[in-house]
Amino acid sequence: MKFQKRFGNRKRSNPKKGLFLIVLLAIALYLFFNAEKILGRLL
C-alpha cells in the first residue's frame, strides 16, 4: 500500500530520452573499444 502510494504517480519516462541515452552509450562503447586505433591515427 505504502509502496504504491509513493511510486504510483510517477511521470512516464520519455522514450526519446531513453533512445538518446542508448545511442550515447553505444558511441561511448565504440570509442572505448577503438581508442587505441583512434589515438594511433591521431598521433
TORKOLZA-746677 format. One record per residue (C-alpha): y, x negated, z negated; residue number from 1. Coordinates in nm, 4 decimals, always signed. Last residue first. Example, Ala and Ser with C-alpha at 12.3 -4.5 7.8 and 13.67 -1.06 7.14 Angstrom:
BEGIN
<r><Y>-0.1060</Y><X>-1.3670</X><Z>-0.7140</Z><k>2</k></r>
<r><Y>-0.4500</Y><X>-1.2300</X><Z>-0.7800</Z><k>1</k></r>
// end
This chain:
BEGIN
<r><Y>+1.0711</Y><X>-4.9493</X><Z>+3.3120</Z><k>43</k></r>
<r><Y>+1.0986</Y><X>-4.5930</X><Z>+3.4418</Z><k>42</k></r>
<r><Y>+0.7627</Y><X>-4.5828</X><Z>+3.6176</Z><k>41</k></r>
<r><Y>+0.5748</Y><X>-4.7219</X><Z>+3.3188</Z><k>40</k></r>
<r><Y>+0.7518</Y><X>-4.4776</X><Z>+3.0892</Z><k>39</k></r>
<r><Y>+0.6243</Y><X>-4.1868</X><Z>+3.2994</Z><k>38</k></r>
<r><Y>+0.2701</Y><X>-4.3251</X><Z>+3.3143</Z><k>37</k></r>
<r><Y>+0.2549</Y><X>-4.3879</X><Z>+2.9385</Z><k>36</k></r>
<r><Y>+0.4116</Y><X>-4.0550</X><Z>+2.8520</Z><k>35</k></r>
<r><Y>+0.1562</Y><X>-3.8593</X><Z>+3.0552</Z><k>34</k></r>
<r><Y>-0.0320</Y><X>-3.6992</X><Z>+2.7637</Z><k>33</k></r>
<r><Y>+0.2818</Y><X>-3.6291</X><Z>+2.5603</Z><k>32</k></r>
<r><Y>+0.4862</Y><X>-3.5161</X><Z>+2.8604</Z><k>31</k></r>
<r><Y>+0.2199</Y><X>-3.2652</X><Z>+2.9618</Z><k>30</k></r>
<r><Y>+0.1821</Y><X>-3.1462</X><Z>+2.6013</Z><k>29</k></r>
<r><Y>+0.5585</Y><X>-3.0925</X><Z>+2.5692</Z><k>28</k></r>
<r><Y>+0.5711</Y><X>-2.9081</X><Z>+2.9019</Z><k>27</k></r>
<r><Y>+0.2850</Y><X>-2.6789</X><Z>+2.7958</Z><k>26</k></r>
<r><Y>+0.4515</Y><X>-2.6148</X><Z>+2.4580</Z><k>25</k></r>
<r><Y>+0.7775</Y><X>-2.5208</X><Z>+2.6285</Z><k>24</k></r>
<r><Y>+0.5922</Y><X>-2.2843</X><Z>+2.8613</Z><k>23</k></r>
<r><Y>+0.4194</Y><X>-2.1226</X><Z>+2.5614</Z><k>22</k></r>
<r><Y>+0.7508</Y><X>-2.0948</X><Z>+2.3748</Z><k>21</k></r>
<r><Y>+0.9175</Y><X>-1.9281</X><Z>+2.6727</Z><k>20</k></r>
<r><Y>+0.6297</Y><X>-1.6823</X><Z>+2.7044</Z><k>19</k></r>
<r><Y>+0.6634</Y><X>-1.5921</X><Z>+2.3372</Z><k>18</k></r>
<r><Y>+1.0398</Y><X>-1.5424</X><Z>+2.3712</Z><k>17</k></r>
<r><Y>+0.9862</Y><X>-1.3255</X><Z>+2.6775</Z><k>16</k></r>
<r><Y>+0.7344</Y><X>-1.1134</X><Z>+2.4855</Z><k>15</k></r>
<r><Y>+0.9935</Y><X>-1.0322</X><Z>+2.2140</Z><k>14</k></r>
<r><Y>+0.8161</Y><X>-0.9676</X><Z>+1.8875</Z><k>13</k></r>
<r><Y>+0.8283</Y><X>-0.6142</X><Z>+1.7528</Z><k>12</k></r>
<r><Y>+1.0624</Y><X>-0.5729</X><Z>+1.4580</Z><k>11</k></r>
<r><Y>+0.8923</Y><X>-0.5470</X><Z>+1.1198</Z><k>10</k></r>
<r><Y>+0.8711</Y><X>-0.2046</X><Z>+0.9549</Z><k>9</k></r>
<r><Y>+0.5157</Y><X>-0.2219</X><Z>+0.8257</Z><k>8</k></r>
<r><Y>+0.5309</Y><X>-0.5696</X><Z>+0.6679</Z><k>7</k></r>
<r><Y>+0.6536</Y><X>-0.4976</X><Z>+0.3137</Z><k>6</k></r>
<r><Y>+0.5432</Y><X>-0.1363</X><Z>+0.2877</Z><k>5</k></r>
<r><Y>+0.2104</Y><X>-0.2212</X><Z>+0.4461</Z><k>4</k></r>
<r><Y>+0.1428</Y><X>-0.4932</X><Z>+0.1899</Z><k>3</k></r>
<r><Y>+0.2455</Y><X>-0.2697</X><Z>-0.1025</Z><k>2</k></r>
<r><Y>+0.0000</Y><X>+0.0000</X><Z>+0.0000</Z><k>1</k></r>
// end
